[in-house]
Amino acid sequence: MKQVSYYVFYGVVYLFSLLPMWVHYRLSDLMYVLIYHVARYRKGVVEKNLKNAFPEKSDRERRSIERRFYRFFCDYMVENVKLLTMKKKNVIRRMVFEGMDDIARSFETHDVVFIYLGHYCNWEYVASLQWWSPPGVKCAQLYSALESDTFNRLFLAIRGRYGGDNINKKDSLRAIMRYRQTGQKAIIGFISDQGPKWQNIHLWMDFLNQDTPVFTGTERIAKKVNAAIYYADMTHPRRGYYRCHMRCMTDNVTDYKENELTIDYMRLLEESIRKVPPFWLWTHNRWKRQRTAEERKQNIQEVHHEANH
């Protein structure tokens, strides 16, 4: 029954995807009214996140960011539906990658390149990197399975149509080691700005004015496989168009002390968000896990101890 339900759902989405892009954007305008003004989808979470992240801004400024975010969020949803059938020439026109020559040079001395991503701009477009990658290089992206099996399969179908691999984050190290064992050079994308579960929290840091738990798994795997590290610096010049500049963070990951690479990534992401705040995923309850005051005090003491030694 699940199979039948999925194929019915997929068929409806596929037909909807065939509509012209301008129709999708008219529907996005309608969705904005319904989601923001009527349903008020996660409005409390967004307001709280923006207030904590930008205490220096006025209420009026934060409301402007909020409205722009919800407009973009609706565009994000219809754009992803359109990606299911969008022709290659149109995807390449709408999603431009820069800095690919630098990545090609990294492959002269590395078998694997890691890309740090955030939930910023339309990150689903980054799966089209396979069409821009050097010859013979496989692209892949890590993912966390969605609670809805139907939506999970749909997003995997969208991401997989470019020829790249979808790797469940639980299998990340094994999959990357298989690439190396078979001599397959690969670019792996890591979306690393989610909130980790308690058992996976190994680092806290200040991010957008808040005490934030962060993933360090990307850094640990990178050191195991000697990956070159890049940051996907995405911008959104106009509606429906994106640019992604691949900024090389390091070709010598082993030179970094523990957690330094993760901290650098979070700083770059924060820089992107502060430049144009509406394009980050503010509906995500990023700060639902909080440390006690005693834990924060202990962390400060540890940092001071390390700094003095």
N, C-alpha and C positions, 0 to 999 in steps of 0.2 A: 504493500500500500504506500509506503514511504517513497518507493521508486516512482510510482505512478504520480503521486502528488508533486514530486520534484520536477518531473518532465512536463507536467501541466503548467507549473509555475514558470519553469524555464521557457516554455513556449510563449507564454504571455509576455514575459520580459523581453524575449527575443523580438517579438512583433513590435512591441513598444519601442525597442531600440532602433528599429528601422526608420522611425520618424525623423524628419530633418532636425538639425541641431537647433534651429530657431524655435521650433515647436517645443523642444525640451526646455529651452530657457523661458518660454512663456509659462510653461507648467511650473518651472522653478519659482517664478514670480508669484504664482498662485499659492504654491506650497509655503512660501515665506509668510504670507498672510495667515494661513491656517496654522502653521507650526509655531510661529512667533507670537501672533496676536490672539489666536483662538486657543490652541492646545497649550501654548506656553511651555513647550517641551524643554524640560530640564532648566528652565529659566533661573530657578533658585541657585542651582549649581554654577551656572555661568556667571551670575551676578556676584556670588561669593568668590569665585576664582579670580574674576577681574578686579574686585575690590582689594583682595589680598595681594595680587600680583602688581597692581599699580596704585598704591595708596597715595602717591603724589598727584594723581590725576583727579580732576573734578568729577562729580556725578555725571555731569553733562558729557564729558569726554568719554567716560566709561560706557554710558548708554549708546554713544555713537559707535564705539568699538563693538558693542553687543549687537546692535542692529546690523552692522556690516558683516559680523561673523555669521549671523543666521542667514543672511542673503547668500553668503559664500557656501555655507553648509548645505543649503538647498541646491545650489549649483553643483556642488560636489556629488550629491546623490544622483542627479540626472546625468551628469557627465559619465559616471561609472556605468550606468545602464547603457549609455550610448557606446561606451568602449567595447561592449559585447559584439558589435557589428561594424564599428568604425573601420574604414579602409586604412591600410598601412600608410599611404601617402598623406592622409589627413592626420593620423596620429603623429607622424614625424613632423608635420607642419605645426601642430599644436604643442608638442612637447620636444623642446630642443635641449640637447646636452652639450655642454662645453667642458673643455679640459680632458677630452678623451685621448689626446696625444700624450698627456702626462701619464694616464693609466697604461697606455701601450708601452711606455718606457719602463713603468714599474714591473711589467711582465718580463722584462729583460733579466731581472734579478729575483723575481718572486713567482711562485706558482699560483698564489691566491691574492686577490685584492678584496678587502672588506669596505663596504660603504655604510657609514652611519647615516641613518635617516631619522626623521621625526614625523609626527602627525601634523605636518605643516604643508600648506598648499594641497594640491591633490596628489598624495603620495602613490595612488594607484597607477598613475601615469608612468612612474619610475620603472614599472615592470617592462616597459617598452625599451629599456636599455639594451636588451638583447639585439635589437636592430641597429644599434650604434656601436656595439662592442667590437674589439679587434677580431680578425678572422680566427676561427678555431677556439675562441673563448666562450665558455658556457656561463650564462647568467642565472642566478637563482635568488630567491628571496625567502627569508624565514617567515613563518606565520604561526599565530596561535589560533587554534580551532575556535570558531564562534559557537555560542551555545545553540543556535539554530542550525541544524544540519543542512537545511535547505539553503539558507543564506551562505553557509560555509562553502557548500559545493558550487554555488553560483560565483562567489568571489574567486575561488580557485580556477574556475573555468575562464573568467575574465583575465586573471593574471597569467594563466598558462597559454593563452592564444598567441603570445609573442614568441614562444619557443623556449622560454626559460623554465627552470624547475621551481616547484613549490616544495619547500622543506619544512616539515613540522619542527618547531624549535626544540622539541624533546629529542629529535634525531640529528640536531645540527652538527655536532662534532663528528659523529659517525659518517654522515653524508660528506662532509668536507674532507675527511680522511680518505674516503673512497675516491674522490676526485684526484687527490694527490697520488694515491696508489696506482691509479690508471693513467697518470700523466695528463689528466685533463685540467688545463688552466681554467680558473673560474673567478667570476665577480659575484660576491655574496652581499646582499643587502640586509641590514639589521635595523629594524625599527625599535629604538631603545629608549623611548620616552614614556613607556607605560609604567604603571605602579606595580612593582614586584610583590609577590606574596611574602608573608613574614619570613618564611624559611629561606627565601632567596635574597633577603636584604643583607648586603655586606658593606654598604656605604651609604651615608647620609651626607647631604651637602645643601648649601643655600642655593635655591633656584627660584627665580621670580619672587624674591623676598620671602620665601617660605622654606622651612626645614623639610627636605625632600629625600625619600629613599630612591635609590637609582640602581639599575642593573649594571653589573660589572662583568657579566658573562662574555660579552663581545670581546672585551679586552683580554680576558683569560684565554679564550680560544685563539685569538690573534697571536698571542705569544707562543702558543703550542705549535702553530703552523707557520710562524714567521710571515704573517700577512702584511702587505702594504695597506695603509689606512687612509681613507678619504672621507670627507664630509660632503653630503649632498646639499649644497646651498641653493635652495629653491626660491624663485621669485614668480610673481603672478602679474605680468605687465598689463594684461587686459583680460576681459572675460573670455574664458575658454582657452587661454594660452598660458604656457608655463615655460620657464627656463630653469635648467639645473646645472649649476657650475660645480664641477668636481674639484673640491679643494683638497690638495694633498696635506694630510696631517703629519704623516711620517712614513718613511721607507725603512725605518730602523726601530721597530716596535719594542725590541728588547732593551733599548736605551731608556725606556720609560720606567719610572718607579711604580710600585703598585698603586693603582687607582688614578694615576696622573692622566692617562689617556681618556678614561671615562669622564673625568672632570673637565678636560679640554673640550670633549664633545658637547657636554651639557652647557658649557660657556658659549660655544658656537651656536647651539640651538637657541639659547636665550637671546643672543645677539640678533638672530633672525627674527624671533618673536617680537622683540622690542622695536625693531625697525617698522614692522607692519603687523600689529597684534591680531587683526581679525582672521588671519589665515591659519591659526593654530586651533586644535580641537578642544575648545573650552568646555564642551559638554562632558568631557571625561572627568570623573571625580578623582583627579590625580593625587590629592592630598588626604585621602580617607584614612591612611595609616599615620599615626602620630606617636612620637616618642614621649616618654615621661620627662619631666624637668630634670630628674636625676640622671637619666640616660644622656640627655643633651649636655649636662654638666660634665659627665664622665668623658664624653667625646671631645669636648673642648680641652680638658686636661690632657688627653692622649695626644691631641694635635700639638699642644704647646710642648709636650715632652719630646715628640718627634722633631719639632723645629729646633729645640735646644741641643739635639744630639745629631 
